Amino acid sequence: MIQPRAILRAFQLGIKSLMLHKLRSALTMLGIIFGVCSVIAMLAIGEGASYEAQKAIKKLGSNNIIIRSVKPAEENVVRSSGRSYVVEYGLTYGDAGRLQTTTPGIQHVLPMRIIRESVRFNRFSVPSQVIGTHPIYPEITGMELVRGRFITRNDEINTDNVCAMTVGLQSRLFPCQDPLEEEVRVGMDYYRVVGLVREKSSVEKRPQGSAGSEGQPVDSNLYIPLSSARRRFGETLFRRSAGSFEAERVQLHQITVQMKDSAAVERAVPEIEAMLRHFHTKKDYEVVVPLQLLRQAEQTKRIFNIVLGSIAAISLLVGGIGIMNIMLATVTERTREIGIRRALGARKRDIITQFLVETAVLSLGGGIIGVVVGVLVPMVVSHFAAMKTIITASSLMLSFGISGAVGIVFGLYPASRAASLSPIEALRHE
């Protein structure tokens, strides 16, 4: 059994030998430093990207099923000059009623109608999304109520001209005054502001082909009762151009179905799709299941981490080969020293220990520096690229552990080769 004093002595000899060739030792460590740094940095960037994707999906609600109106491809035709027509597609109020009555395990059905209009107050005008919806909208979407109140059931029943606006829209329309109880103009109608709200994300991307497909900032939304949206705007939206117009008749742009739990979501999806296929002769809707997207994102994260980790591990492999190359050259240079030590009574185990200590110092020293640099790189990326990075303890331990293992594995062959030298032949070496 190797005594602690012998290990300490071997460590001192190893440090002394490495310090005789400082530049060579430093260049050898660079391979390990860059390998460890790349493992930590790549995993941190991949973890951050995955976290952002999963966070965005979770905002949709893991127990929600989102159904959106989509303009069918056959309706996207080129019109000749002067032609006018009405395109009818999308979800209906009947769909919302059938979902509520026929879907088992359902808690809420939230219909939405989305109209792109400018909201005006005095001389200010802001392009916005006017969303007609029900009072349960904040409960299902997780919206934060900042001040005042959201639309209520009485507002819906009485078809009141009231609205709640996001804080972003409020900052643009009311830069110098309190918006509560003021009236804003949308189209030809005026709506009294009763509350300020804040959405959970800053930008909403709507699917191509759906209403408002250009994507609208959700911090410029105005929420009104669905009954008011239906009466004030009707079900036909007009878009005029030179000499012609296009009209789209869409009753509902989105229906969010909230289920009791994830098991109910999985059971309900095929039933909802079957019902929609029965009542829609053309594919003018899409079903988005955040729970499925979340699981796909988690699977993608695992694959992404494996790929990034494998690429970064190649750097460590190259660093290990560099260590082996240098240690083999060191064995050749120190052949006579090895012969003298063997002649004075050193055992093979002592020679192996000495060279393994030197490789361990190179690899572990490079590993420590690599960990420090690897922690700093994601911070720099986050600061300058505005990209979220997440450094996990497992990535630190993994990269440092691999660096130590690389040193031992790639140091065994040079150490065993040094120990196998014949003392007599080694003493003859010039």
N, C-alpha and C positions, 0 to 999 in steps of 0.2 A: 504493500500500500504506500502511495506517495505521501510523504510528510508535508504538512503546510509550509515548513521552512524551505523544503526543496522546491515547492511551487513558487514561493516568493523569490528564491534565488533564480529560478528559471525565468520568472517575469522580469527581474532586474537585468539579467543577461539579454533577454529579448529586446527590452527597451534600448539598452546600450548598443546592441547590434543594429537596430533600426535607425538610431540617431547618427550612426556613422555615415549613412546615406540618406540624408534628410529629404532631398528633392525626389529621389527615387521612391521613397516610402510615401511621400505626399501624393505623387502622381498615381501610385498604386491604390491609395485610399480613395482617389477621386471616382474611380469606377463604382465603388460601394456607396459613396456619398450620393452620386447622381442616381444610382439604382434605388436606394431607400427614399430619396427625395421624390423621385417620379412615382413610386408606389403610393406614397402618402398623398401627393398632390392630385394624381389622377383619380384615386378613390374618393378624395374629398370633393372634387369637381363633379364626379359622377353621382355621389351621394346628394350633393346640393341640387343638381338637376332633377334627380328622381324625387327629392322632397318637394320641390316646387310643383312638379307634375301631379304628385299625389295630393298635395294641398289644394290645387285647383280643382281636382276631381272631388275631393271631400266637401268642398264648398257647395257642390251641386246636391249633396245629401246622399249618403250611402243607402238610405232606405227610400229614396225617391226614384221614380221612373218619369223621365221627361219625354214628352211627345211634342214634336214641332211640325208646323206646316212647311212643306217644301214645294216650290213651284216645279211641276213635272217638266222633264226635258223637252217633251213635245210641244209645250206651250212657249218655249223660248224660240220663236220663229221670227224671221225678219219680215216686217210689214212694209208694204208699198206705200208711197207718199199719199196722204189724204185718207188712208184707211183707219177706221176706229173699231174697236171691239172690246168685249168684256171677257176676262179670263176668270173663271171660278175654280177654286181649288182649296185644299187645306181642311183643317179640323172644323168641326161644327159644335154648336151648343148641344145637339143631340148626342155627339160623341162623349161630351163631358157628363151628361146625364146617364148614359149607359155605363160608363166607367164607374160612376158612383154606385149604381144599383146592382151591377153584375159581377164586380171584381171582389173576390173574397180576401179578407185580411186588409182591406183598405181603411185608412184613417181620414184622409182629406183628398179632395180633388180641387186643384187650383187652376182655373182657366185664366188666360191672359190675352189681351188684345193690344198690339203694339203699333203705334202710329208715329211716324217721323214728322214732327212739326217744330216750328220755331216758337219758343216761349218768350213773350214780350212783357216788359215793365218799363213804363216811361220811354226813354230813348234807348234802352238796352234790349237786344234781341239775341237769343242763344239757341242754336240748333239743338234739338233734344229728342228724346224718346218719350212719348206720352204713353204710359202703360195703364190700361184699364184692367183692374184686377179686384180680388176680394179682400176683405179685412184680414184673412188668415195669412196673407203674403209674408209678413215678417216672421211668423211662427215657422213657416216651412222653409224659407230661404235663410233664416238667421240674420235678417237685417237688424241693424241697431237703430233704435229710436233716440235721437239726440235731444230734441225739444218738441213740445206740443204733443200731438197725437197722430196716429195713422187714420186712414179712412175707417169708418165704423159700419156696422150693419144697417143703422138708420140712414146713413148716407147712401148706402146701396139701395135700400127700399125706396127712399124718397127721390132718388136720382139727383142728388144735390151736386152743385158745382163747387166741390171742395177738392183740395189736392194736398199731397205731401211731396216735398221736393228734397233731393239729395243736397248735401252741404256744398258739393261742387257747383251745382246749378245756383244755389243761393249766393255763393261768393261772386258769381258772374252777374247775376241780376240785381243783387242788393249789396253792393260793396260798402255802403255807408249807412245802412239802416236795417232795422229788424223786419224780417219778411212776414212774421206771423200776423194773421188777420189782414194782410195786404192782398190785393187782387192782381193776378197775372192774366194776360190774354193769350189764348191759344186758338188760332183761327179767328172766328167771329165771336167766341164766347169768353167769359171771364170766370176765373176760378179763385176761390178764397184759399189762401195758404193756411193750413191748420197744423202742420208739423214739418220738422226737419229730420231726415233719416240719413244713414250712412250704409252703403252696400259693403259686402265683405271683400270685394276685389275692385280694382281700379279700371279694368278694361274687359268688356264682354265681347267675345268673338262669336258671331252667329254663323251657322253653316251656310255654305254657298247655296243659293236658290231659295232660301227662306226670306221672309220679310225682314227688311233691314239688314241684308247680308253684308253690307259694307262694314258692319261692326260699329257700335256706338259706345262712347265712354259711359259707363254706368254711374259716373258721378255727375251726369247731366240728365238724370231721369226725373220725370214728373209722374206721380201716381194719382189716379183718379178712380172713382167707383166704376166697375165694369158696366153697370147699367147706364151711367152717364156717358161713357165712351160709345156705347151702342147707340144711344139716342142722338148724341151730338155729332158723331162722325159717320154713323150708318155702317153698313157692311161693305160698301164699295169705295175703294180708294182710287182717285184719279191722278194720273200723271200726264201732263200736257207737254207737247213739243210743237215745233213749227208745223202748223197745218193739220195736226192729228193729235189724238190722245189715246192713252192706254188706261183701261180701268181694270182693277183687280178686286174681285169679290172674295173676301176671306173673313169668315166669322170669328175664328180664334187663331192666333198665331202660335200659341203654346199652351199645353196642359201639363201641369206637374201633378203626378199621383204620388202621395205619400203613403207608404205601407207600414205595417206594425213593426216588422223586423226584416232582416236579410233573407230569411227563409221564405217569407211571404213574397218578397221581391222576385225570387227565383221561380216561385210557382205562378206568379201573376203575369210575368213577361210573355210566355207563349199564349196565354188566354187573351191578353190585350192585343197582341199582334193578330191573332185569329179574328177577333172582333173587328179590328180596323180593316183587315182584308175583305171582310164580308160587306162592310158598308162603304168602302171606297174602291171604285172600279179601277182607279189609276193610283199609282204610287205617289201620292201627294202629301206624304208625311214621313217622318223618321222617328224611331224610338231610340232614345239614349238611356242606357242603364249605367249610372255612375259606379254601382257595385262591380259590374263586370269590367269597366274601365280601370277601376282601382286594382283589381286582381291582375289585369294585364300589365298595369304599370309596375306592380311589385315583381312580376315575372321578368319584365324588361329590365328592371333594376338589377336583379340577380345576374342576368346574362351580361348586362353592361359592366357590372363590377368584375365578373370573371374575365371578360375580354380585356378591360383596362388593367386589371391585376396581372394578367398573363403578359401583356405587352411590357409593363413595367418590370416584371420579374426577369425578362430577357436582359434588361440592363444589369440586374444583379448577377445574372449568369456570366455576362461579359466581365463584370468586375471580379468574379471568382476566378475566371480563367486568367485574368491579369495577375491575381495573387499567386496562382500556381506557377505561372511563367516566371515571376520575379523570385519566388522561393526556390525554384529549380536552378535558376542562375546563381542564387545565393549559396546553394549547396555546393555547386561547382567551385565558386570562389573560396569557400571555407572548408574545402576538403582536408587540407593540412591541419586546420584547427580541430576538425572532427577526429582525425587520426591521433592527434596529441591527447585529446580528452579520453578517447578510448584506451590509449596506452597507459594513461594515468588511472584507469579503473572505472571510467564512466560506462554505464550499461546502455544497451539499446534503448531502454525505456527513457533514460535521461535525455538522450539525443532527440528522441521523438517528442518528448515533453517540451524541450527547448524550442524546436521549430514550430510545434503547434501553438505555443505561447506567442511566438512572433506573428503567425498568421492571425491568431485571435485578436491581438492588439490592432493589427491593420484593419480587420473586418469590423470589430466592435467599435473601434475608434471612428472609423468611417460611418458606422451605423448611427452613432450618437450625433455626429455632425450632420448626417443626412436627415435624422429626425428633426433636428432644430431647423434646418433649411426647409424641410418638407412642411413644417408647420407654418413657416413664414410665407411660403409661396402662395398657398390658398388665400391667406390674408391680403396679399398684394393683388391677387386676381379679383377678390371681392371688392377691394377699394377702387381699383382703376377700371374694371370691366363691369361693375355693378352686378356681379353674378354671385348668387348665394353658393357658398361652399360649406361643407360639414366635415370636420375632422373627427373621426371616431377613435376611441381607445383601441378597438380591435385592429384598425389599420396601423396604428403606431406599434402595437405589440407584434403584429404580423411582419411588418417590414424589418423591425429590429431583430426579431427572432430569425428571419430568413438570412439577414446579414451575418449573424453569428454562425448559423448552420453552414452558410457558404464558406466562411473562413475555415471551419473545421473540415468540411468535406474536401475542399480544394487544397487544404494544407496537409492532408494525410499522406498523399503520395510523395511529395517532396520530403516530408519528415521520415517516412519509412525508407525512402531511398538513401537519405543521409545516414540512418541507423544501420543500414545493411552494408555500408562500406567496410571493407577489410581494413583494420588498423594499420597493417604493414603497408598495403598499397596506398593508403591515405597519407602516411608519413613520407612516402617516396614522391608524392605529388608536388610539383613546383607551381 
